[in-house]
């Protein structure tokens, strides 16, 4: 197997020496270069195509933000990691756009190895050059226009409530994804497990959220013409219903509370890949929707025909690139085909697959049994077949509660 190429950039020679010593054991797996500044890094990349770049932020002449922005433009497939001892808001906000992941100095060797190894593994999941270029260049995703306007109005209000802001964000796929990228970064030094978008928004605080929305403009409304072809409201409704149903089923199966939080987050984000493809490759995605409209293929199959990958794989790759926890990434990536997931135990992917299948069953025009929407080999392997009636009952109860709320 070809060695992965990792470029480290820091103007402090002592830091570079420390990195060399710290990562000596990785020389069998990685080809590493260490350079002292942004200009030197760009010169190196002209001759030596790195897979991952790890750069300090505060450097003279060309700082890390400028460097990573330039790398993004010239070499979009390179994974961009910021490593900095500065945690002030200005630095973080400047870094949000061009950076995939943030690490804080001092960074121990095991953490650095884990982040880089994980990034290299992700690159092997998405091999199509066009898709790889597209996904690694993405800084933000479009939000549902009504929710975007709602959060902007709340932030501008003199009586803005963090609880209300968090509630709005938790309903939106795109805002949730970006908030979770930030809150999972080492820059914020939050040791607790955070898999709740409302909690994440509260921890970041109103000032950072306001800067992200109004100044950095990391969130935006969905403005391209895909809104005429793709039912955005239905996509958002489906994502929210899937997250709620998956969490209820996970609770019924009495799994660990931390994993239940991951289940909810994965449910909100499981179709984020649809936004990636529809917002950035709209002509091709219209072809996908036309294929689906024939009634002969599923959405995932149509995406496979047009792109060679599905929205699940694209979304899982991006969320992994943004540093979300592995159980959430796996749940997104394998929610249509959990039998292919490396982990073959009861995990968040189990419940996202089940909830998504129940949703698909409900909206299917055919009278097929629920089993035809489930990966039954996977369900049987986990000895969960006898639980299917229970899940169906949970789904029906949830639907009834939703209807009652509408009429109250």
Steps between C-alpha positions, in 0.01 A plus 500: 500500500629845409605715792283800585676835471467740794630859495562682831537878502617710796734800528633370833794266437463346848139404423605334174776309681248387763260382227780303332581321825135447589413347164816295441306174540273594207779505241404152380149627413554867415739700288544823698641842419553787747523861381533835677239720333210547260702598193733205546198271538351615168834451326522149643146416383585596141734199489363277774125431518404456864194313624476698824638838607534593868574870542552742786267801480715787630801530267683804354472600132227249411292379793329163523161629390647650182695181435205265549279726286757482221536123539122464480495693171800326339481150647144439625553130569752565776356466851565828684568493874573809712732459800518806723571611854267797462136452587366853473173543312651699214746221414231233514258694283769578240588131487147364464478522121819343367555251785358149526612437858653702784758374749630697797862522607647327684367194318610158622637253248220246531230759429687637199563151360132409547370808317743462209447122471123549501527767228710268283250216544215729399680596179495135397119492532433764234713423197322687219723806424213735419306413814815512712582849371143610563460370853839610634437857373169537685505759778129510578168358391173677416227516760126484463414865417229532765728367776791715383285814514363394836846465656616832347196680644555342841869602501414858406235527768606695814325228698662207320486175693777240480244229568291617204808529274606147595151368432496653148848369421406149617226491234738582215730243340762747377527720807518189719786358291709817524433554870606142573820545297594794720393360833692175436821694433774521761498880475206516738642258756168333578578162657140384533325294234284735291259349251214742540487801264306714746751430777787565257359838401457595867860405579634706210298797619297769332801715402670226299172385343418860406845547344468175305160594359524876452873569446675187376172393333579134544126426476292600200156446352453243224493736203566301185233371264504148647222621728265455201598133464584385851236515772716658770228514762435128456876429534521701824181339636631153417834569671330626814252212512781248446701648788202489737393145403857368514549648847173346627592157365852526644350591840264203477800274434663647815832595345749735666386864532812630322418281201138619511628858460706383202193332354302824510783699339552240228126507428504875443803469272444167324392662171746791507660354185185588303565867578864467397411353162186705429659834593829443317419268209144607428482396132612147580267484799204590280588192296494298824153632585372425149621141534325465835180644351481205258431277800758246385789587733550623854667832574822329608507286185442805277784686674726198450420507127566874460781560750645159573433572870189555711399795716570280804864451399550867406340624823690254716828603339438871559395454862808285561715766338345756734597290800165369622522185717543165324162351610319795339711484183442123468126543555482755217728308262338156543137585578379329180732200523596433866628152411803672346577699815829389665326486837253213509355564845203713608615856425340832390500373141259225611235748609545744212455210257186384681344848527581581138345170391182573696478842335557348154237237568243762596552708186536210258216471245528120508351266758836342582564372855740695721750214471559588133635841609733356765840336455367173641837321494628773730189496724517121532873508576429732793215272619248784471241345268243452776525874583361615165135510622612710800674751271191523280286569807741774614478655154118491500488654850737776393288575195187517714672740743609719211146514365359588843750785534393640165136514610560646844 
